[in-house]
Amino acid sequence: MPEKTSDYTPLGHLRDLRYVSSDEIPHKIIHSIDENRNFKVRKSWFAGVVADVENAFRRGEIRTPERKLAAKQLMERFTSEEFTQQKLTEESDIVEANRLIDIILEE
């Protein structure tokens, strides 16, 4: 996996979340106290992604219409009641988050 960047802007942190965290879905539930917890399946990973996107959006770092649309779609989907009430993260959630993050990070 790539190393973390030194860019601590919301988009820099989003880049770390996208490329440093694992897409793998482990066979057991991963908890915050687990030694290796750097997996995208965790609800806290999605919360971090949403927070970074929201902060970047408010700071004007997301400028193009396509990136703004992807940001809005990401924030709506991953803060929806359907997603937050979902018992376990599915592969399709990770795939969609990656797709939207990739659009947001394009420049």
C-alpha positions as CSV (number, residue, x, y, z in Angstrom):
1,M,0.0,0.0,0.0
2,P,1.2,3.5,-0.6
3,E,2.5,5.6,2.3
4,K,0.6,8.5,3.7
5,T,1.1,11.9,2.1
6,S,2.2,14.9,4.1
7,D,-0.7,17.0,2.6
8,Y,-3.1,17.4,5.5
9,T,-5.8,19.4,3.7
10,P,-9.2,17.7,3.5
11,L,-8.4,16.4,0.0
12,G,-4.9,15.3,1.1
13,H,-6.5,13.3,3.9
14,L,-9.1,12.0,1.5
15,R,-6.3,10.8,-0.8
16,D,-4.8,8.9,2.1
17,L,-8.1,7.3,3.0
18,R,-8.6,6.3,-0.6
19,Y,-5.1,4.8,-1.3
20,V,-3.8,3.7,2.1
21,S,-6.8,1.9,3.5
22,S,-7.5,-1.6,2.3
23,D,-10.4,-2.6,0.0
24,E,-10.3,-6.1,1.5
25,I,-13.3,-7.4,3.4
26,P,-11.9,-9.4,6.3
27,H,-13.5,-12.5,7.6
28,K,-14.1,-10.9,11.0
29,I,-15.6,-7.6,12.1
30,I,-12.8,-5.0,12.5
31,H,-13.0,-2.8,15.6
32,S,-11.3,0.5,16.5
33,I,-9.1,-1.3,19.1
34,D,-7.9,-3.9,16.6
35,E,-4.2,-3.7,15.8
36,N,-4.8,-3.7,12.0
37,R,-7.9,-1.5,11.5
38,N,-7.0,0.2,8.3
39,F,-9.9,-1.2,6.3
40,K,-12.5,0.6,4.2
41,V,-15.3,-1.7,5.6
42,R,-15.3,0.2,8.8
43,K,-18.2,2.7,9.3
44,S,-15.6,5.2,10.7
45,W,-13.7,5.1,7.4
46,F,-16.9,6.2,5.6
47,A,-17.5,8.9,8.3
48,G,-13.9,10.2,7.7
49,V,-14.5,10.2,3.9
50,V,-17.7,12.2,4.3
51,A,-16.1,14.7,6.7
52,D,-13.2,15.3,4.3
53,V,-15.5,15.8,1.3
54,E,-17.7,18.1,3.3
55,N,-14.8,20.2,4.5
56,A,-13.2,20.3,1.0
57,F,-16.6,21.3,-0.4
58,R,-17.0,24.1,2.1
59,R,-13.5,25.4,1.6
60,G,-14.0,25.7,-2.1
61,E,-11.5,22.9,-2.9
62,I,-14.0,21.1,-5.1
63,R,-14.6,23.4,-8.0
64,T,-15.8,21.7,-11.2
65,P,-19.4,20.7,-11.7
66,E,-18.5,17.0,-12.1
67,R,-16.5,17.0,-8.9
68,K,-19.3,18.9,-7.0
69,L,-21.9,16.4,-8.2
70,A,-19.7,13.4,-7.1
71,A,-19.2,15.1,-3.7
72,K,-22.9,15.6,-3.3
73,Q,-23.7,12.0,-4.3
74,L,-21.0,10.7,-1.9
75,M,-22.3,12.7,1.0
76,E,-25.9,11.8,0.3
77,R,-25.3,8.1,-0.1
78,F,-23.0,7.5,2.8
79,T,-25.1,9.6,5.3
80,S,-28.4,8.1,4.2
81,E,-30.5,6.2,6.7
82,E,-30.3,3.2,4.5
83,F,-26.5,3.1,4.6
84,T,-26.2,4.0,8.3
85,Q,-28.7,1.4,9.3
86,Q,-27.0,-1.3,7.1
87,K,-25.5,-4.0,9.4
88,L,-22.3,-4.7,7.4
89,T,-20.5,-2.8,4.7
90,E,-20.7,-4.5,1.3
91,E,-18.2,-4.6,-1.5
92,S,-20.5,-2.4,-3.6
93,D,-20.3,0.3,-1.0
94,I,-16.5,0.3,-1.2
95,V,-16.5,0.3,-5.0
96,E,-18.9,3.2,-5.2
97,A,-17.0,5.2,-2.6
98,N,-13.7,4.6,-4.5
99,R,-15.4,5.7,-7.8
100,L,-16.8,8.9,-6.3
101,I,-13.5,9.7,-4.5
102,D,-11.6,9.2,-7.7
103,I,-13.8,11.8,-9.5
104,I,-13.4,14.2,-6.6
105,L,-9.6,13.9,-6.6
106,E,-9.3,14.4,-10.3
107,E,-7.7,17.7,-11.2
